[in-house]
């Protein structure tokens, strides 16, 4: 058996992956597993809360260096900015965004985001960034040299995400967490300005005791609580069905390092309303209706337009799959393999 290129750190992936977990799963599936074998330790993912997070960080520092050394691989590949801090482990890590630095929040993970992650990025052999926007921010905010940065465009799985020809229903879909940078309070206010009707706003993503109740209370105050639905999690089949039944997916974020839900929606032929902030314009191109994330009036106008303009719906439904086809996990895997070969020499 030939020497592997890198050992893949799969410690973040749990039973209910979202965001980084989904990227980790799909990225590894796109690699040759002979060239890049993986570690899949159990009980260390975000599914296990803060204890799982702490156990993962301890495992990364104490056990991962030994496992990497015994693998014989010249590199460690991590699908997020986590790696051993000791010398001697050349890590290639994937930076998704620097949102915790851009929008710091008091939480048990504050030191992790403000100290540990930047230290990992500085000590890494190479930092992969999921967008030009993320690469620029890592370079400017953390002063990492450009020679140690490269962009690795993410992808989607055509077999899992595709148009199904289902009847569209009268709701906007929001996929993801409820963090403040997602700008969901402005979205709720914009939605509340629509004429009272049958339109619904469906939030699908992990509930957060810090933010979700406030959003739900805002919907009550605005008198639209019966038109807002909050679902903590759905499986892949339910996700595919929701994407294919929604009038549109909406992402009003103040910043995104990539914006995977927008890509998933376009792959399903679902119209997308996308913020003009961060990396979202890189992902959607001209195949989405733009949102000014700070302008509630403009947001309301765009939402009304997507509900009422059938021609626009059809236009975006046609443009979406063609745009999404430019983001392919097979291409991502091939590009990453080539980069690993260059770094391993």
N, C-alpha and C positions, 0 to 999 in steps of 0.2 A: 504493500500500500504506500502511495506517495505521501510526502509530507504535506499536511494541510496548509492552506494560505493563512487562515485565521480561525480562532475559536470564537463562536458566537455566544454572547451572554444573553440567555433567554430568561433571566430571573424576574423580569418585570411582567411577563405574560401570565395572566390568570385565567380563570374560567369564564369571566365576563369581561373580555377586553373592550376598551374604548380608547380612542385617540392613539396614544403611543403604543398601547398594547396591540391594537389592530395593525399598526405600521410594523411592529416587530414580527408579528405572525406572517404578514404578507411578504415582508422583505426576506425573511428566512426561506419562505416557500419558493422564492424566485432564485435562490442560490443553489449551486451544486453542493449537496450535503457531504460529498466526499472531500471537496476542497474546503468547505467551511462546516465542520461539525459543530454541534450546539450542546450547551448545558441547559437543562430545564429543571432547576431546583424548585421544589414545591413549598408553598406557604410563604412566599416572599413578595407576592404581588400586591397591588393596591386593593384587591378584593379583601385582604386581611387587615385593612385599616392601618393605623399608625404603628401597630406592632409588626405587621408585615413589612412596612417601610423600614423600620429600625433593623429588623432581622436581615433584610436585604442589604442594607448598608454595611452591617457587620460582616455578613457573608462575603460581600464584595472586597472588603479589606483583608479578611483573614483567610478565607478559603479559596477565593477565585485565583489569587496569584499561584497557589500550589497546583490547582487544576489546570491553569493555563500552561504552566511549565511542563507538567506531565504530558500534555497533549502534543508537544513538539511543534506547535504552530508558532510562526515568527511574530504574529500579531494577535491582539485581542480586539474583537469587533463588538461594540455595544450599540444597540439601537436607540440609546438615549445617553445624555452626558453623565454616566456613572462608570467609574473605573477605579482600580486600586491607585492610591496616591503614592505608594512606595516606588522607589526607582526600580527599573528593570522590567516593567511590563509595558511594552509599546502599544498603546491603545489607539484605535480608530473609533471615534464616537460620533453619533448623529445628534446635532443640535436642532431642535424643533422650533424654538423661539426663546426670547429672553423676557417673556411677559412678566415673570415675578420681579425682574429688575425694573421694568418699565412701569409696572403697577404693583409695588410692594404692598403686602398685606400682613398684618399681625397674625401669625399662626405658628404652630409648632414646627413648621417647615421653613420658617424665615431664614434661619442660619444655613439650612441646606441650600436654598436658592441664592442667598447673598454671598456665601463663602465657598461651600463645597463644589457647586456646579461650575463657577468661574475657575476654581483651582483645577478641576478636572480638564476643562477646556484648555487652560494654559499648559498643562503637563502632557496633553495628548500628543501622540505622534502626528495625527491629522484629524481635522474636524470637518465632517460632512455636514452641509446645511441643506435643509429641504426646500429652500427658495433663495432667490437673489436678495429678497428683503431681509431674511434671517442672516445671510452671509454679511450683508452690509452692516447690520446691527452688531453682530459679533465682532467684526473688524473695528467699528467705530467705538462701541461702548466698552469693549474689553481689550482693545488694542492688540488683537491677534494679527500677526502678519498674514497678508493675503496668500503667501506661498503655502501656508498651512491650512488653507480653507479651500473647499470646492463645493459646488452645488450638486446635490443628488436629487433629481426630481422624483417624487413619489408616483404611485400608479394606482390602478384599481383592477379588480378581478372581473373580467368580462363574463365569466361563468356565473358569478354571484350577483352582478349588478347589470341589469339590462332592461330595456323596455318590455313590458308584459302585455301591453294592449288593454289594460284595465280601464274601467270608467273612472274618470277623475271626479273627486269629491271636493266640496266647497271648504277646504281648509288649507291653511299655511302650516308647513312643517318646520320645526326648529330642532336640530340635532346637536347635542353636546351638553356640556356642563353649564351651570348657572352663574359662573363667576362674573364679577362686575364688568370686566373688559368685553364680555359678550354683548353688553349694551341692551339687555333684554327689557329693562324698565322703559327705555325710550321706545322700544318696539311695542310694548303693551300700550303705552300712551298713544302711539301712532295708530295702532289697530282700533283703539277705543274711539277715535275720531271718525271712523267709517260710519255710514248710516247703519242703524240697527238692522241686522238681517240674519241670515243663516250661516254666515261665514264663521269658521272656527280657527283658533290658534292652538296648535298641538305641540307642546314641548316634550321631547323625548331625550332624557339624559339623567344622570345621577342627581338625586336630590341632595342639597347641601343645607344643613340646618342654619347656616349663616345667611344664606341668600334666597333659597326657595320660598320660605314662608313670607318674606318681604314681597316677592313677586306675586305670590298668591293674594296677599293682602291688598296690593295695588290693584289687582284685577277686581277685587271686591269693591274697593273705594270708587273705581271708575264704572261700576255697574256691569262689568262684562265677565264676571266669574263663571257664568254658565257657558260662555263662549270660549273659555280657556281650559285646556286639558293638560295635566302634568303626568307623564308616565316615566317612572325611574329607569326602566330598561326593557328592551325588546330583543328577541333573538334575530338571527340573520334573515330568516324567512319573513318575520313580521316587519323587519326594517325594509326589506325589498318591497313588500306589499305597500307599506306606508309611502315609500318614495314613489311608487307607481300610481298611487291614488291621490296624492296631494295635488292641489292646484299649482303649488310652487313650494320650493324650499327657500327660506329666508335666513340670511346671515348678516346681521347688522353690526358686526363686531367693530370695536374701536381699534383692534389690531388682531391679525392672525399671522402666525408664522408660515402657514400653508393654507389650510382650509379644505380638509379632506371631504367633509360633507357636501361641499359644492361640487367637487369632482364626482362623487357618488351620484348625486342628483342628475348632473348632466349626462352621466352614463346611462341613466334610466329614462332619458328624454323628459325629465322634469324641469320646468322653467325654474330659474334661480334668480333671486334678488340678492345681490352681493354688495357688501360695503366696499368703498373705494380705498379702504385703509389696509396697510400691511401687504401681504402677499396675495390677497384675493384677486386683484387685477391680473396677476401673473397666471393664476389658475384658470379663471373664467374667460379671459380675453374679451372678445366682443359677443360672447354667447350668453350673457346675463344682463339683467336690468340693474343698473348701478344704484346704490343707495348712499346718500351722504349720512354717515353715522351720527352726525351732530344736529341734523336738521329734521325735526319731527314732522314738519309740514311736508317736506319732500318725501319722507318715508311714507306718510299716509297717502300721498298722491301716487307713489309707485305701487303700493299695495292695492289701491283702488283700480289702477290701470291693469294690473295682472289678473285681477278677478273679473274685470269687465271687458277686456280686449281679447276676443277669441283669436284674432289674427296674430297678435303678439304671442299668445300662448303657443300657437302652432309654429311660429317662427323660431321661438326659443327651444321648443321641443325637438325641432329638426337640427338646430345648430349645436345642441348639447352633446349628443353622442359623437359627432365629428370632432368637437373640441376635446372631449374626454379621451378619444382614441390616441391623442398625442401623449397621454400619460399611461405608460404601460409597464407593469411590474417586470416583465421579461427584459425590457430595455433597461430598467433600473438595475436589475440583477446583473446584467451583462456589464453595465458601466461600473458598478461597484466591484465586480470581480476584476476588471481591468485595473481599477485604481488600487486594489489590494495587491495585485501582482507588482505594480510599480513601487508600492511602499515596502513590499517584502524584500525587494532586491537591494 
